[in-house]
Amino acid sequence: MSIKQLFKISSAGLIVNRSRSLLTILGIVIGVAAIIMVMALGKGAENLILKQIQGIGSKTIAVEPGAESRNMADFSSLFTDSLRERDLEAIRNKTNVPHMVSVTPVVMQSLAVSYDTESKRTNVLGVSEDMLPMFDITPEKGILIADEDVKGMSSVVVLGAEIKEKLFGFSDAVGEKVKIKDRSFRVIGVIGKKGQVGMLNVDELVAIPYTTAQKYLMGMNYFQEIIVQTDSEENVLGTVEDIKATLRESHDIDDPSKDDFQVHTQADAMEMVSSVMGALTALLVAVAAISLVVGGIGIMNIMIVSVTERTREIGLRKALGATNSNILSQFLLEAVILTIAGGVIGIIIGALLSLLASAVLSQTVSSGWSFSFPVSAAVVGVVVSSVIGVIFGLYPARQAAAKNPIEALRYE
Amino acid sequence: MALIEVERLEKHYGEGEERTDALCDISFKIDEGDFIAIMGPSGSGKSTLLHIMGFLDRPSSGIFRFEGKTIDEYSDDELAAIRNKKLGFIFQSFHLLPRTTVLENVKLPLVYSGIKESLWDEKARAAIEAVGLSHRISHDAVHLSGGEKQRVAIARSLVNDPKVVFADEPTGNLDSKSGQAVMEIIQDLNDKKGITVILITHETYTAEHAERIIRIKDGMIDNDSKVSNRHKASEFLK
């Protein structure tokens, strides 16, 4: 008997019982659709985050205080004061870090910003004059923080579009004074709507000179981060080493394992995000895979019922010359056709649902959210569902093949 | 050489005190082209005998030879091939596939025959024509009358040009008129095509359509004799 004929017999058997066949594959459909959705949305989230990291620019390097954390719960770096003004000067020195083009320290604290009766709590950033140009941020009105503002510890502030709207509504903000922690700051610039750039939400930005922030608002003499921009992508890795050497010298460290600072590149961050998202997706897929197993058991159940119900048919086929392996193949193929059909329908439904979810997410979460069809998941879905068909179809098919034709023909 | 030889055939079920003997010491020969009726009341063992001769069951002891070879000389797959190519079965309850057309039902043995698929249609149509059901060819088998169903079953048994046709109470579920029509077709198989027919029945009248009747009682041959006044189904219908 050829595969084609076998396929005809098996599919005819399924078509005759079409409503039962559809109900049987429901478990597989749901399982595969869930896997496709988890993988598509996981990939979408990962792409979004990676896009944001890329937004920082591939030429930037982040220097953070504190030793490399040993585990996720180690927040000690947040409270480490190892990066100070002298480190900033050392990195700024072209003889130490030749490919550096601009550098900014970052200090940050969540503070209330108020104007008139409006008030909003937000992250106030203390930065140098280099920070905003580094992120390609230009003012819509007014000017940005200048070299003199940093040196003179001026009380000036640059606001993002949303925070400006919240405090001032539609009236002009440049020239007005806002209060941050009881100190008055003159608004010198407002930035147009720009959304997320890297990890920074520009629309929520409240930027002041870091010197002012350190002295008057936060009472600290260290930095939470130093961001360095290199002249080209090729020089990023070399510059990382230059920065490390510079800081080790400035901190009197001989042994690199005792570094009290960390240097990260965009590639590091992307790698970390990919591995975290990968682990998360794998976990969710594992949960969804359980439903595939449940679906497979459902198929086995129905196939056993079907074999019992079709005892006479099996007896007849044997009397007419079907061998045991003919019968085995017929019922095994029925199970496999069922699961593959379930897999394919599941892929289509999963893809449609994740397309829909992506459309909703790109409206609500971020316009950068995009749909990507997980081809590998689709392939795995079909392969896994056919394997499930074989595994869970084998037992009922063997039962069918083992039926005694005499008993089977007598069966009413 | 006889087509079928049965020698001291026995079949029993169970062991020890629970043992029941279905067939005891059965011996006879059937030549090619014979029309034999095996007759007996229900429980006499006639169905068991049919199953053994139809290669659906194996005897407990004794010898069953088909074309000179005993059943032990064939593997299960070879037995399936013999059932497919050399034997045809007609059952009391028809055993047609539901929700399947007449044509597809008749094609069923061809599926397992190894015959090229392009020839199936022609063979199946010829068999359906032979039982006079060409006008019902694409009907669902479930919607036919009893007599028509049995004629589909006969067409199915003929489609592979068998040597022997086993008919197990073929008229048992039919009214007398359709029963006669079915018997006429069966007699024709024997008379015109030379197919060996083995008919199982409990009715004397039906059995008397055969050339010879083997009567079975309690698993043993009671009587084995030629029919002196053979019925001709075709004459009855006139």
Interface residues (C-beta under 8 A of the other chain):
Chain A: M1 S2 K4 Q5 I9 A12 V16 R312 E313 G315 L316 R317 K318 A319 L320 G321 A322 T323 N324 S325 N326 P405 I406 L409
Chain B: H51 G54 L56 D57 D76 D77 A80 A81 R83 N84 K85 F89 F91 H95 L97 P98 R99 T100 E104 L108 P109 V111 Y112 S113 G114 E117 R156 N160
